[in-house]
Amino acid sequence: MEIHIVVIDILPDPLGYFLVFSGVSALEMEKNASGDRNKVKTMALALLFISIPTIFVQNTPNEVVSPYSIWPTYMTGLGILKLVLVFYLLKFMTRIAQEWGVGELVKRTEQTGKVYITATLIVILIQSFLVNLTEGWATGLSVVTIIVSLIMEVTLLILVHKFGKVPPVTVQES
């Protein structure tokens, strides 16, 4: 989501990646999930720095982009890297749900992951062909991809919220 005051994004992507990094860092879990945890932390930290230019550059449809501009390629690459982060995050969340012994949450995380990854790949594929379409088709497909992307992001947030409602199983020592 882009909300700008003058030219500064007040909800910057790097802030979101920092929140992912700090949230995952704060979790305590068994050693089984530590490899996945490190991958999520590494990707979130890398994306935090890679996405800094998005704070200052507005990505509006009225913006005329030169055919020699690197910005569309940068944004596509950023989208793909975000998809990799979400893949590792979902894998990490699945491992945590398994450690907690919550089968329903494992199943939901796996299903959400399959739908999210598939839908996002389709959106990225469609967006790469929008420049070759007539204005009417491009506008229509852009609206559809925005709606699908928004639904997928909300679905992911709902899943993360569900994880917050499930307390980890703690073993009390006697």
PyRosetta script that sets phi, psi and omega in degrees:
from pyrosetta import init, pose_from_sequence

init()
pose = pose_from_sequence("MEIHIVVIDILPDPLGYFLVFSGVSALEMEKNASGDRNKVKTMALALLFISIPTIFVQNTPNEVVSPYSIWPTYMTGLGILKLVLVFYLLKFMTRIAQEWGVGELVKRTEQTGKVYITATLIVILIQSFLVNLTEGWATGLSVVTIIVSLIMEVTLLILVHKFGKVPPVTVQES")
pose.set_psi(1, 135.2)
pose.set_omega(1, -178.9)
pose.set_phi(2, -117.3)
pose.set_psi(2, 115.1)
pose.set_omega(2, 173.0)
pose.set_phi(3, -125.4)
pose.set_psi(3, 114.5)
pose.set_omega(3, -175.6)
pose.set_phi(4, -108.2)
pose.set_psi(4, 140.9)
pose.set_omega(4, 166.5)
pose.set_phi(5, -112.1)
pose.set_psi(5, 112.8)
pose.set_omega(5, -170.5)
pose.set_phi(6, 60.1)
pose.set_psi(6, -102.6)
pose.set_omega(6, 179.2)
pose.set_phi(7, -121.0)
pose.set_psi(7, 7.6)
pose.set_omega(7, -177.7)
pose.set_phi(8, -102.2)
pose.set_psi(8, 127.4)
pose.set_omega(8, 177.0)
pose.set_phi(9, -75.8)
pose.set_psi(9, 121.1)
pose.set_omega(9, -177.5)
pose.set_phi(10, -87.1)
pose.set_psi(10, -9.2)
pose.set_omega(10, 172.2)
pose.set_phi(11, -122.1)
pose.set_psi(11, 67.8)
pose.set_omega(11, -171.7)
pose.set_phi(12, -72.2)
pose.set_psi(12, 147.9)
pose.set_omega(12, 176.1)
pose.set_phi(13, -57.3)
pose.set_psi(13, -42.5)
pose.set_omega(13, 179.8)
pose.set_phi(14, -57.0)
pose.set_psi(14, -32.6)
pose.set_omega(14, 177.0)
pose.set_phi(15, -63.7)
pose.set_psi(15, -42.7)
pose.set_omega(15, 177.5)
pose.set_phi(16, -62.0)
pose.set_psi(16, -42.3)
pose.set_omega(16, 179.4)
pose.set_phi(17, -68.0)
pose.set_psi(17, -34.1)
pose.set_omega(17, 175.3)
pose.set_phi(18, -64.7)
pose.set_psi(18, -40.6)
pose.set_omega(18, 178.9)
pose.set_phi(19, -64.7)
pose.set_psi(19, -38.7)
pose.set_omega(19, 175.6)
pose.set_phi(20, -62.9)
pose.set_psi(20, -47.9)
pose.set_omega(20, 180.0)
pose.set_phi(21, -58.3)
pose.set_psi(21, -49.0)
pose.set_omega(21, -176.8)
pose.set_phi(22, -70.4)
pose.set_psi(22, -35.3)
pose.set_omega(22, 177.8)
pose.set_phi(23, -64.7)
pose.set_psi(23, -44.5)
pose.set_omega(23, 179.5)
pose.set_phi(24, -69.7)
pose.set_psi(24, -36.1)
pose.set_omega(24, 178.8)
pose.set_phi(25, -64.7)
pose.set_psi(25, -33.1)
pose.set_omega(25, -176.4)
pose.set_phi(26, -76.8)
pose.set_psi(26, -17.8)
pose.set_omega(26, -177.7)
pose.set_phi(27, -73.1)
pose.set_psi(27, 141.8)
pose.set_omega(27, 172.5)
pose.set_phi(28, -108.7)
pose.set_psi(28, 133.4)
pose.set_omega(28, 179.7)
pose.set_phi(29, -153.0)
pose.set_psi(29, 173.5)
pose.set_omega(29, 178.7)
pose.set_phi(30, -68.3)
pose.set_psi(30, 167.4)
pose.set_omega(30, -178.6)
pose.set_phi(31, -65.8)
pose.set_psi(31, -20.6)
pose.set_omega(31, -178.7)
pose.set_phi(32, -58.1)
pose.set_psi(32, -35.4)
pose.set_omega(32, -175.6)
pose.set_phi(33, -97.9)
pose.set_psi(33, 0.5)
pose.set_omega(33, -174.1)
pose.set_phi(34, -66.8)
pose.set_psi(34, -33.4)
pose.set_omega(34, 177.5)
pose.set_phi(35, -64.5)
pose.set_psi(35, -44.1)
pose.set_omega(35, 177.5)
pose.set_phi(36, -66.2)
pose.set_psi(36, -38.1)
pose.set_omega(36, 178.6)
pose.set_phi(37, -60.5)
pose.set_psi(37, -44.2)
pose.set_omega(37, 179.9)
pose.set_phi(38, -64.4)
pose.set_psi(38, -36.5)
pose.set_omega(38, 178.0)
pose.set_phi(39, -65.6)
pose.set_psi(39, -41.8)
pose.set_omega(39, 178.9)
pose.set_phi(40, -64.3)
pose.set_psi(40, -45.9)
pose.set_omega(40, -179.8)
pose.set_phi(41, -61.4)
pose.set_psi(41, -43.3)
pose.set_omega(41, -179.7)
pose.set_phi(42, -63.6)
pose.set_psi(42, -46.1)
pose.set_omega(42, 179.8)
pose.set_phi(43, -64.9)
pose.set_psi(43, -42.0)
pose.set_omega(43, -179.2)
pose.set_phi(44, -64.5)
pose.set_psi(44, -41.2)
pose.set_omega(44, 179.6)
pose.set_phi(45, -66.8)
pose.set_psi(45, -42.2)
pose.set_omega(45, 178.2)
pose.set_phi(46, -62.7)
pose.set_psi(46, -45.3)
pose.set_omega(46, 179.6)
pose.set_phi(47, -66.8)
pose.set_psi(47, -31.0)
pose.set_omega(47, 176.3)
pose.set_phi(48, -55.6)
pose.set_psi(48, -47.1)
pose.set_omega(48, -178.2)
pose.set_phi(49, -78.4)
pose.set_psi(49, -39.6)
pose.set_omega(49, -178.5)
pose.set_phi(50, -64.9)
pose.set_psi(50, -31.6)
pose.set_omega(50, -175.0)
pose.set_phi(51, -89.4)
pose.set_psi(51, 3.1)
pose.set_omega(51, -179.1)
pose.set_phi(52, -54.9)
pose.set_psi(52, -40.8)
pose.set_omega(52, 179.3)
pose.set_phi(53, -59.1)
pose.set_psi(53, -23.8)
pose.set_omega(53, -179.3)
pose.set_phi(54, -68.9)
pose.set_psi(54, -14.2)
pose.set_omega(54, 177.1)
pose.set_phi(55, -68.2)
pose.set_psi(55, -37.0)
pose.set_omega(55, -170.9)
pose.set_phi(56, -102.3)
pose.set_psi(56, -18.3)
pose.set_omega(56, -177.4)
pose.set_phi(57, -104.3)
pose.set_psi(57, 122.3)
pose.set_omega(57, 178.6)
pose.set_phi(58, -81.0)
pose.set_psi(58, 133.5)
pose.set_omega(58, -179.8)
pose.set_phi(59, -105.6)
pose.set_psi(59, 75.8)
pose.set_omega(59, -176.9)
pose.set_phi(60, -104.6)
pose.set_psi(60, 151.0)
pose.set_omega(60, 179.7)
pose.set_phi(61, -67.2)
pose.set_psi(61, -22.0)
pose.set_omega(61, -179.2)
pose.set_phi(62, -77.9)
pose.set_psi(62, -11.2)
pose.set_omega(62, -177.6)
pose.set_phi(63, -72.2)
pose.set_psi(63, 129.0)
pose.set_omega(63, 178.1)
pose.set_phi(64, -89.6)
pose.set_psi(64, 120.7)
pose.set_omega(64, -177.8)
pose.set_phi(65, -104.9)
pose.set_psi(65, 128.7)
pose.set_omega(65, 178.1)
pose.set_phi(66, -65.5)
pose.set_psi(66, 145.7)
pose.set_omega(66, 177.4)
pose.set_phi(67, -62.6)
pose.set_psi(67, -16.2)
pose.set_omega(67, -179.8)
pose.set_phi(68, -99.4)
pose.set_psi(68, 4.9)
pose.set_omega(68, -179.5)
pose.set_phi(69, -73.1)
pose.set_psi(69, 142.5)
pose.set_omega(69, 178.2)
pose.set_phi(70, -90.2)
pose.set_psi(70, -9.8)
pose.set_omega(70, -175.0)
pose.set_phi(71, -57.3)
pose.set_psi(71, -46.8)
pose.set_omega(71, 178.6)
pose.set_phi(72, -61.0)
pose.set_psi(72, -38.0)
pose.set_omega(72, 178.1)
pose.set_phi(73, -66.8)
pose.set_psi(73, -41.5)
pose.set_omega(73, 177.9)
pose.set_phi(74, -59.9)
pose.set_psi(74, -46.7)
pose.set_omega(74, -178.2)
pose.set_phi(75, -66.3)
pose.set_psi(75, -37.6)
pose.set_omega(75, 176.5)
pose.set_phi(76, -65.5)
pose.set_psi(76, -44.5)
pose.set_omega(76, 177.2)
pose.set_phi(77, -61.3)
pose.set_psi(77, -40.5)
pose.set_omega(77, 177.5)
pose.set_phi(78, -62.8)
pose.set_psi(78, -40.6)
pose.set_omega(78, 177.7)
pose.set_phi(79, -63.1)
pose.set_psi(79, -40.4)
pose.set_omega(79, 178.8)
pose.set_phi(80, -67.9)
pose.set_psi(80, -41.7)
pose.set_omega(80, 177.4)
pose.set_phi(81, -63.9)
pose.set_psi(81, -37.5)
pose.set_omega(81, 176.5)
pose.set_phi(82, -63.7)
pose.set_psi(82, -38.5)
pose.set_omega(82, 177.7)
pose.set_phi(83, -62.7)
pose.set_psi(83, -39.7)
pose.set_omega(83, 176.7)
pose.set_phi(84, -63.7)
pose.set_psi(84, -42.4)
pose.set_omega(84, 177.1)
pose.set_phi(85, -59.7)
pose.set_psi(85, -45.8)
pose.set_omega(85, -179.7)
pose.set_phi(86, -64.0)
pose.set_psi(86, -38.8)
pose.set_omega(86, 177.1)
pose.set_phi(87, -57.9)
pose.set_psi(87, -49.7)
pose.set_omega(87, 179.3)
pose.set_phi(88, -66.3)
pose.set_psi(88, -36.5)
pose.set_omega(88, 178.7)
pose.set_phi(89, -64.1)
pose.set_psi(89, -44.5)
pose.set_omega(89, 178.8)
pose.set_phi(90, -65.8)
pose.set_psi(90, -38.3)
pose.set_omega(90, 176.7)
pose.set_phi(91, -63.2)
pose.set_psi(91, -42.3)
pose.set_omega(91, 177.9)
pose.set_phi(92, -64.1)
pose.set_psi(92, -44.0)
pose.set_omega(92, 179.8)
pose.set_phi(93, -64.9)
pose.set_psi(93, -37.4)
pose.set_omega(93, 176.7)
pose.set_phi(94, -62.5)
pose.set_psi(94, -44.0)
pose.set_omega(94, 179.6)
pose.set_phi(95, -62.9)
pose.set_psi(95, -40.8)
pose.set_omega(95, 178.5)
pose.set_phi(96, -64.5)
pose.set_psi(96, -44.8)
pose.set_omega(96, 179.4)
pose.set_phi(97, -61.2)
pose.set_psi(97, -36.5)
pose.set_omega(97, 176.3)
pose.set_phi(98, -65.3)
pose.set_psi(98, -42.1)
pose.set_omega(98, 178.7)
pose.set_phi(99, -64.2)
pose.set_psi(99, -35.7)
pose.set_omega(99, 178.9)
pose.set_phi(100, -75.7)
pose.set_psi(100, -16.0)
pose.set_omega(100, -179.3)
pose.set_phi(101, 75.4)
pose.set_psi(101, 30.6)
pose.set_omega(101, -179.7)
pose.set_phi(102, -106.4)
pose.set_psi(102, 89.5)
pose.set_omega(102, -176.0)
pose.set_phi(103, -59.4)
pose.set_psi(103, -38.4)
pose.set_omega(103, -179.7)
pose.set_phi(104, -63.4)
pose.set_psi(104, -38.5)
pose.set_omega(104, 179.9)
pose.set_phi(105, -71.2)
pose.set_psi(105, -35.3)
pose.set_omega(105, 175.9)
pose.set_phi(106, -61.2)
pose.set_psi(106, -48.5)
pose.set_omega(106, -178.7)
pose.set_phi(107, -62.5)
pose.set_psi(107, -44.8)
pose.set_omega(107, -179.1)
pose.set_phi(108, -64.4)
pose.set_psi(108, -39.9)
pose.set_omega(108, 179.3)
pose.set_phi(109, -64.5)
pose.set_psi(109, -43.2)
pose.set_omega(109, 179.0)
pose.set_phi(110, -63.9)
pose.set_psi(110, -43.0)
pose.set_omega(110, 179.0)
pose.set_phi(111, -64.9)
pose.set_psi(111, -45.0)
pose.set_omega(111, 179.0)
pose.set_phi(112, -60.7)
pose.set_psi(112, -41.3)
pose.set_omega(112, 179.2)
pose.set_phi(113, -60.8)
pose.set_psi(113, -45.8)
pose.set_omega(113, -179.7)
pose.set_phi(114, -62.2)
pose.set_psi(114, -45.9)
pose.set_omega(114, -178.4)
pose.set_phi(115, -67.9)
pose.set_psi(115, -44.4)
pose.set_omega(115, -178.1)
pose.set_phi(116, -61.8)
pose.set_psi(116, -50.3)
pose.set_omega(116, -178.3)
pose.set_phi(117, -62.0)
pose.set_psi(117, -46.6)
pose.set_omega(117, -179.2)
pose.set_phi(118, -62.3)
pose.set_psi(118, -48.8)
pose.set_omega(118, -178.6)
pose.set_phi(119, -62.9)
pose.set_psi(119, -41.4)
pose.set_omega(119, -178.8)
pose.set_phi(120, -67.9)
pose.set_psi(120, -39.4)
pose.set_omega(120, 176.8)
pose.set_phi(121, -63.5)
pose.set_psi(121, -40.3)
pose.set_omega(121, 177.8)
pose.set_phi(122, -64.4)
pose.set_psi(122, -42.0)
pose.set_omega(122, 178.4)
pose.set_phi(123, -61.6)
pose.set_psi(123, -44.9)
pose.set_omega(123, 179.0)
pose.set_phi(124, -62.3)
pose.set_psi(124, -41.0)
pose.set_omega(124, 178.9)
pose.set_phi(125, -63.7)
pose.set_psi(125, -46.1)
pose.set_omega(125, 179.6)
pose.set_phi(126, -63.1)
pose.set_psi(126, -43.6)
pose.set_omega(126, -178.3)
pose.set_phi(127, -62.3)
pose.set_psi(127, -30.9)
pose.set_omega(127, -179.7)
pose.set_phi(128, -71.2)
pose.set_psi(128, -19.2)
pose.set_omega(128, 179.8)
pose.set_phi(129, -102.1)
pose.set_psi(129, -3.0)
pose.set_omega(129, -176.9)
pose.set_phi(130, -60.9)
pose.set_psi(130, -32.8)
pose.set_omega(130, -178.0)
pose.set_phi(131, -66.4)
pose.set_psi(131, -20.3)
pose.set_omega(131, -178.1)
pose.set_phi(132, -91.9)
pose.set_psi(132, -0.9)
pose.set_omega(132, -176.8)
pose.set_phi(133, -99.9)
pose.set_psi(133, 161.5)
pose.set_omega(133, 175.2)
pose.set_phi(134, -67.3)
pose.set_psi(134, 162.8)
pose.set_omega(134, -174.7)
pose.set_phi(135, -58.6)
pose.set_psi(135, -40.4)
pose.set_omega(135, -179.4)
pose.set_phi(136, -63.3)
pose.set_psi(136, -49.0)
pose.set_omega(136, 178.7)
pose.set_phi(137, -65.0)
pose.set_psi(137, -42.3)
pose.set_omega(137, -178.9)
pose.set_phi(138, -62.5)
pose.set_psi(138, -42.1)
pose.set_omega(138, 179.5)
pose.set_phi(139, -64.8)
pose.set_psi(139, -46.6)
pose.set_omega(139, -179.8)
pose.set_phi(140, -60.7)
pose.set_psi(140, -47.4)
pose.set_omega(140, 179.3)
pose.set_phi(141, -68.1)
pose.set_psi(141, -32.3)
pose.set_omega(141, 176.5)
pose.set_phi(142, -63.0)
pose.set_psi(142, -43.7)
pose.set_omega(142, 179.1)
pose.set_phi(143, -62.6)
pose.set_psi(143, -44.0)
pose.set_omega(143, 179.4)
pose.set_phi(144, -62.4)
pose.set_psi(144, -44.7)
pose.set_omega(144, -179.1)
pose.set_phi(145, -66.7)
pose.set_psi(145, -35.0)
pose.set_omega(145, 177.5)
pose.set_phi(146, -65.3)
pose.set_psi(146, -44.3)
pose.set_omega(146, 179.9)
pose.set_phi(147, -64.2)
pose.set_psi(147, -45.7)
pose.set_omega(147, 178.9)
pose.set_phi(148, -61.8)
pose.set_psi(148, -43.6)
pose.set_omega(148, 178.8)
pose.set_phi(149, -61.9)
pose.set_psi(149, -43.5)
pose.set_omega(149, 179.4)
pose.set_phi(150, -62.7)
pose.set_psi(150, -43.6)
pose.set_omega(150, 178.3)
pose.set_phi(151, -61.7)
pose.set_psi(151, -41.9)
pose.set_omega(151, -179.9)
pose.set_phi(152, -65.8)
pose.set_psi(152, -39.7)
pose.set_omega(152, 179.5)
pose.set_phi(153, -66.0)
pose.set_psi(153, -41.7)
pose.set_omega(153, 178.4)
pose.set_phi(154, -65.3)
pose.set_psi(154, -40.7)
pose.set_omega(154, 177.4)
pose.set_phi(155, -60.0)
pose.set_psi(155, -42.3)
pose.set_omega(155, 178.3)
pose.set_phi(156, -64.8)
pose.set_psi(156, -41.8)
pose.set_omega(156, 178.2)
pose.set_phi(157, -64.0)
pose.set_psi(157, -38.4)
pose.set_omega(157, 177.3)
pose.set_phi(158, -63.9)
pose.set_psi(158, -40.2)
pose.set_omega(158, 177.9)
pose.set_phi(159, -63.9)
pose.set_psi(159, -44.3)
pose.set_omega(159, 178.1)
pose.set_phi(160, -61.6)
pose.set_psi(160, -39.9)
pose.set_omega(160, 177.5)
pose.set_phi(161, -61.9)
pose.set_psi(161, -40.3)
pose.set_omega(161, 177.7)
pose.set_phi(162, -60.2)
pose.set_psi(162, -38.1)
pose.set_omega(162, 178.2)
pose.set_phi(163, -64.6)
pose.set_psi(163, -33.7)
pose.set_omega(163, 178.6)
pose.set_phi(164, -69.2)
pose.set_psi(164, -23.8)
pose.set_omega(164, -179.9)
pose.set_phi(165, -85.0)
pose.set_psi(165, -17.3)
pose.set_omega(165, -178.0)
pose.set_phi(166, -97.1)
pose.set_psi(166, 109.6)
pose.set_omega(166, 179.2)
pose.set_phi(167, -73.7)
pose.set_psi(167, 144.8)
pose.set_omega(167, 177.6)
pose.set_phi(168, -67.7)
pose.set_psi(168, 149.6)
pose.set_omega(168, 177.6)
pose.set_phi(169, -76.9)
pose.set_psi(169, 121.4)
pose.set_omega(169, -179.7)
pose.set_phi(170, -108.6)
pose.set_psi(170, 140.4)
pose.set_omega(170, 178.9)
pose.set_phi(171, -99.5)
pose.set_psi(171, 119.9)
pose.set_omega(171, 179.2)
pose.set_phi(172, -89.2)
pose.set_psi(172, 132.6)
pose.set_omega(172, 179.4)
pose.set_phi(173, -81.9)
pose.set_psi(173, 141.5)
pose.set_omega(173, 179.9)
pose.set_phi(174, -95.3)
pose.dump_pdb("model.pdb")
